[in-house]
Amino acid sequence: ERSVAAQGQWPWPRSDIAALVDRLADAGFGWVVLDMVLPEAERGAQQSDDGPRPGDTMLANAMGRVPVVLGFSALGIDDGGDTTAPLAARPVMLATPASMLVLPAYGGMTRNLPVFEAAAAGVGHLHVTAERDGIVRRLPIAISVDARLEPALAFEAVRITGGATSYVLQDAPLAGDLRASVGDFLVPLDREGGLWIAWNSVRAIPRISAASILDGTWSAGGARGGTAVVGVSAAGIADRWATPVGVLPGVLLQAQVIDNLLAGRPAMRPSAARWAELGFAVLLCIAAALSRRPAPARIFLFLGAGG
């Protein structure tokens, strides 16, 4: 709210976003993640025959100073949209056929302007999945766009920070789940390619007002080598999601997932859990077999153990 009040409008002029990226680069941040889509040219400026509008050029130049990851919006099968791959540097993405079949499928995307995609270090999707009760507990680590694998914004950010050039997405037949790897990071997923989010550190993620960065009142202590996630949190214009720890803006949700991945602590089911459950079911079956109850009761105990 403070930043929107200071600027007096939303969306901001591209020159202001460019200045913000410049200040973050000056402060020593190693990477910047823009939790936004920039599909249209800057308003209020005339486009010349020589190229993009001035504010767009300023932002593209700022993105050349520090690795920047941009987002894109996925569109449904019948919603049209662009089906070609973004212009940003593309990693090699390997996936087994079985894993591709279970990923959320989309027919196209709303992409950023070519001048931004060409300057970006990477591009990732902003799709968030809410459960049936409306609570967000997981994030699709990748989606299929026109049968092409596209990583999540947070996953692409982790790839860029680690300097990796490829993804691997594969299924684990015995466990019935998926797993993804990027560089040295191995990410456990559910059977639909979702990453379960651990929320225990969400309160500890530093939040900085963009206005304080632009007006020079913010001290850049501890920023060197860090990752800055830039997005909107002001009420009325931010995308807000219900989570197990309260309603959070999308930018903080993305930051939490990046924190999970970089720290190697996403929420995951222990590998021994399946065997523990199987052992408990076997004990129930043995108890049913040894029971002196009538046969119909023992049958119901067996069915209960199987369930």
JOVEN-V470790 format. One record per pair of residues at least 6 apart in sequence whose ideal C-beta (glycine too) atoms are under 7 Angstrom apart, sorted by sequence separation. I is the first residue (numbers start at 1). J is the second residue. If there is no record, write none. Layout:
i->I j->J
i->I j->J
This chain:
i->4 j->10
i->41 j->47
i->47 j->53
i->51 j->57
i->75 j->81
i->111 j->117
i->117 j->123
i->130 j->136
i->131 j->137
i->172 j->178
i->181 j->187
i->189 j->195
i->190 j->196
i->212 j->218
i->232 j->238
i->241 j->247
i->260 j->266
i->142 j->149
i->143 j->150
i->171 j->178
i->172 j->179
i->179 j->186
i->180 j->187
i->240 j->247
i->241 j->248
i->291 j->298
i->24 j->32
i->45 j->53
i->128 j->136
i->142 j->150
i->159 j->167
i->170 j->178
i->179 j->187
i->187 j->195
i->240 j->248
i->7 j->16
i->45 j->54
i->129 j->138
i->142 j->151
i->169 j->178
i->170 j->179
i->179 j->188
i->180 j->189
i->240 j->249
i->241 j->250
i->45 j->55
i->129 j->139
i->142 j->152
i->179 j->189
i->208 j->218
i->239 j->249
i->288 j->298
i->291 j->301
i->21 j->32
i->41 j->52
i->42 j->53
i->128 j->139
i->129 j->140
i->141 j->152
i->169 j->180
i->177 j->188
i->178 j->189
i->238 j->249
i->239 j->250
i->41 j->53
i->140 j->152
i->168 j->180
i->177 j->189
i->238 j->250
i->241 j->253
i->42 j->55
i->127 j->140
i->139 j->152
i->142 j->155
i->167 j->180
i->168 j->181
i->177 j->190
i->178 j->191
i->288 j->301
i->42 j->56
i->72 j->86
i->141 j->155
i->177 j->191
i->288 j->302
i->41 j->56
i->139 j->154
i->167 j->182
i->176 j->191
i->178 j->193
i->127 j->143
i->151 j->167
i->233 j->249
i->232 j->249
i->284 j->301
i->285 j->302
i->288 j->305
i->125 j->143
i->164 j->182
i->231 j->249
i->233 j->251
i->164 j->183
i->231 j->250
i->232 j->251
i->233 j->252
i->149 j->169
i->162 j->182
i->231 j->251
i->284 j->304
i->285 j->305
i->162 j->183
i->284 j->305
i->162 j->184
i->229 j->251
i->104 j->127
i->159 j->182
i->162 j->185
i->158 j->182
i->159 j->183
i->281 j->305
i->83 j->108
i->86 j->111
i->125 j->150
i->229 j->254
i->281 j->306
i->81 j->107
i->82 j->108
i->229 j->255
i->81 j->108
i->82 j->109
i->87 j->114
i->124 j->151
i->125 j->152
i->126 j->153
i->142 j->169
i->155 j->182
i->158 j->185
i->14 j->42
i->79 j->107
i->80 j->108
i->81 j->109
i->124 j->152
i->125 j->153
i->13 j->42
i->77 j->106
i->78 j->107
i->79 j->108
i->81 j->110
i->82 j->111
i->88 j->117
i->124 j->153
i->229 j->258
i->76 j->106
i->77 j->107
i->87 j->117
i->75 j->106
i->76 j->107
i->86 j->117
i->87 j->118
i->124 j->155
i->227 j->258
i->74 j->106
i->75 j->107
i->88 j->120
i->89 j->121
i->124 j->156
i->75 j->108
i->88 j->121
i->89 j->122
i->123 j->156
i->32 j->66
i->34 j->68
i->37 j->71
i->75 j->109
i->88 j->122
i->122 j->156
i->31 j->66
i->34 j->69
i->36 j->71
i->37 j->72
i->74 j->109
i->75 j->110
i->88 j->123
i->31 j->67
i->32 j->68
i->33 j->69
i->34 j->70
i->35 j->71
i->37 j->73
i->73 j->109
i->104 j->140
i->109 j->145
i->29 j->66
i->34 j->71
i->72 j->109
i->73 j->110
i->86 j->123
i->106 j->143
i->108 j->145
i->122 j->159
i->72 j->110
i->106 j->144
i->108 j->146
i->122 j->160
i->72 j->111
i->103 j->142
i->104 j->143
i->105 j->144
i->106 j->145
i->107 j->146
i->121 j->160
i->141 j->180
i->15 j->55
i->18 j->58
i->22 j->62
i->25 j->65
i->72 j->112
i->103 j->143
i->104 j->144
i->14 j->55
i->18 j->59
i->21 j->62
i->25 j->66
i->103 j->144
i->13 j->55
i->14 j->56
i->17 j->59
i->21 j->63
i->24 j->66
i->70 j->112
i->15 j->58
i->22 j->65
i->202 j->245
i->14 j->58
i->18 j->62
i->100 j->144
i->199 j->243
i->14 j->59
i->21 j->66
i->199 j->244
i->70 j->116
i->141 j->187
i->199 j->245
i->21 j->68
i->70 j->117
i->205 j->252
i->141 j->189
i->100 j->149
i->70 j->120
i->202 j->252
i->205 j->255
i->69 j->120
i->72 j->123
i->74 j->125
i->142 j->193
i->205 j->256
i->68 j->120
i->69 j->121
i->138 j->190
i->141 j->193
i->63 j->116
i->68 j->121
i->69 j->122
i->70 j->123
i->71 j->124
i->72 j->125
i->73 j->126
i->74 j->127
i->140 j->193
i->67 j->121
i->72 j->126
i->95 j->149
i->140 j->194
i->141 j->195
i->202 j->256
i->205 j->259
i->60 j->115
i->64 j->119
i->69 j->124
i->71 j->126
i->139 j->194
i->60 j->116
i->63 j->119
i->93 j->149
i->138 j->194
i->139 j->195
i->56 j->113
i->59 j->116
i->63 j->120
i->138 j->195
i->199 j->256
i->138 j->196
i->139 j->197
i->201 j->259
i->56 j->115
i->60 j->119
i->137 j->196
i->138 j->197
i->197 j->256
i->137 j->197
i->197 j->257
i->195 j->257
i->198 j->260
i->52 j->115
i->83 j->146
i->85 j->148
i->197 j->260
i->129 j->194
i->161 j->227
i->198 j->265
i->91 j->159
i->198 j->266
i->74 j->143
i->197 j->266
i->198 j->267
i->99 j->169
i->157 j->227
i->196 j->266
i->197 j->267
i->39 j->110
i->74 j->145
i->99 j->170
i->195 j->266
i->196 j->267
i->39 j->111
i->41 j->113
i->94 j->166
i->99 j->171
i->196 j->268
i->37 j->110
i->39 j->112
i->92 j->165
i->93 j->166
i->94 j->167
i->98 j->171
i->38 j->112
i->39 j->113
i->91 j->165
i->92 j->166
i->93 j->167
i->94 j->168
i->95 j->169
i->96 j->170
i->187 j->261
i->37 j->112
i->38 j->113
i->91 j->166
i->96 j->171
i->91 j->167
i->185 j->261
i->38 j->116
i->188 j->266
i->99 j->178
i->187 j->266
i->188 j->268
i->71 j->153
i->69 j->153
i->69 j->156
i->69 j->157
i->102 j->191
i->102 j->192
i->103 j->193
i->69 j->160
i->102 j->193
i->67 j->160
i->99 j->193
i->175 j->274
i->154 j->254
i->158 j->258
i->153 j->254
i->157 j->258
i->161 j->262
i->154 j->257
i->158 j->261
i->154 j->258
i->158 j->262
i->136 j->241
i->136 j->242
i->135 j->242
i->136 j->243
i->137 j->244
i->154 j->261
i->134 j->242
i->135 j->243
i->135 j->244
i->130 j->241
i->128 j->241
i->136 j->253
i->35 j->153
i->139 j->257
i->33 j->153
i->128 j->250
i->33 j->157
i->128 j->253
i->31 j->157
i->31 j->160
i->31 j->161
i->30 j->161
i->20 j->210
i->23 j->213
i->23 j->214
i->28 j->220
i->20 j->213
i->27 j->220
i->20 j->214
i->29 j->223
i->33 j->227
i->35 j->229
i->19 j->214
i->28 j->223
i->30 j->225
i->33 j->228
i->35 j->230
i->36 j->231
i->27 j->223
i->28 j->224
i->30 j->226
i->31 j->227
i->32 j->228
i->33 j->229
i->34 j->230
i->35 j->231
i->28 j->225
i->29 j->226
i->30 j->227
i->33 j->230
i->16 j->214
i->29 j->227
i->32 j->230
i->29 j->228
i->24 j->228
i->6 j->211
i->3 j->209
i->2 j->209
i->3 j->210
i->3 j->211
i->2 j->211
i->20 j->230
i->35 j->250
i->35 j->251
i->35 j->254
i->33 j->254
i->10 j->237
i->4 j->234
i->1 j->234
i->1 j->235
